Amino acid sequence: MHYPFSQDKLKEIHRHALAEYPSECCGIIIGKEGNESEDILFPCTNIQDKLHAMDPQTYTRDARTAYNIEPRELMKILKETEK
């Protein structure tokens, strides 16, 4: 089976998922197809539990079944990848 990123990146994703379990893990992968060696992983903070605790009617699911990336963290990643 061919994945759009390297086995090393898959292992990093797997480690992140195990560390976050039973919550959903989340992150961003930046790269170009066919150039997996230059892919960059950005594991992100799942703030879904925080949002659910603050407003359970709007955020009905917790981090076990949903994810929401911390906005400042997301903006920092997006700015970094624009360079």
C-alpha positions as CSV (number, residue, x, y, z in Angstrom):
1,M,0.0,0.0,0.0
2,H,1.3,3.5,-0.9
3,Y,0.8,6.4,1.4
4,P,1.1,10.0,0.4
5,F,3.8,10.4,3.1
6,S,6.8,8.5,4.4
7,Q,6.7,5.6,6.9
8,D,8.7,7.7,9.3
9,K,5.9,10.4,9.2
10,L,3.3,7.6,9.7
11,K,5.2,6.5,12.8
12,E,5.2,10.0,14.2
13,I,1.4,10.3,13.6
14,H,0.9,7.0,15.3
15,R,2.9,8.1,18.3
16,H,0.9,11.3,18.5
17,A,-2.4,9.3,18.3
18,L,-1.3,6.9,21.1
19,A,-0.3,9.8,23.3
20,E,-3.6,11.5,22.9
21,Y,-5.8,8.4,23.2
22,P,-8.7,8.1,24.0
23,S,-9.0,11.6,22.7
24,E,-8.8,12.4,19.0
25,C,-5.4,13.6,17.9
26,C,-5.1,16.3,15.3
27,G,-2.5,17.9,13.2
28,I,-1.4,19.3,9.9
29,I,0.9,17.7,7.3
30,I,2.5,20.1,4.8
31,G,4.2,18.7,1.7
32,K,4.1,18.0,-2.0
33,E,3.0,14.7,-3.5
34,G,6.0,12.7,-4.6
35,N,8.4,14.5,-2.3
36,E,7.6,12.7,1.0
37,S,11.1,13.3,2.4
38,E,10.4,17.0,2.8
39,D,7.0,16.6,4.5
40,I,6.5,18.6,7.7
41,L,4.3,17.4,10.5
42,F,2.6,19.7,13.0
43,P,1.0,17.8,15.8
44,C,-1.7,20.1,17.2
45,T,-3.6,20.6,20.4
46,N,-7.2,19.4,20.5
47,I,-9.2,21.9,22.4
48,Q,-12.5,20.1,21.9
49,D,-12.9,19.2,25.6
50,K,-12.3,22.8,26.6
51,L,-14.9,24.0,24.1
52,H,-17.4,21.3,25.2
53,A,-17.0,22.3,28.8
54,M,-17.5,26.0,28.1
55,D,-20.5,25.5,25.8
56,P,-21.9,21.9,25.6
57,Q,-24.9,23.0,23.5
58,T,-22.8,24.4,20.7
59,Y,-20.0,21.9,21.1
60,T,-22.0,18.7,21.7
61,R,-19.1,16.3,21.3
62,D,-16.0,16.0,23.4
63,A,-12.5,15.1,22.3
64,R,-13.2,11.4,22.3
65,T,-15.3,11.9,19.1
66,A,-14.2,15.3,17.7
67,Y,-11.3,17.6,17.3
68,N,-10.8,21.3,17.1
69,I,-7.4,22.8,16.6
70,E,-6.4,25.7,18.9
71,P,-6.8,28.8,16.6
72,R,-3.6,30.6,17.6
73,E,-1.6,27.4,17.0
74,L,-3.3,27.0,13.6
75,M,-2.5,30.6,12.6
76,K,1.2,30.1,13.7
77,I,1.5,27.0,11.5
78,L,-0.2,28.7,8.6
79,K,2.2,31.7,8.8
80,E,5.2,29.4,9.1
81,T,4.2,27.4,6.1
82,E,3.7,30.5,3.9
83,K,7.5,31.3,4.2
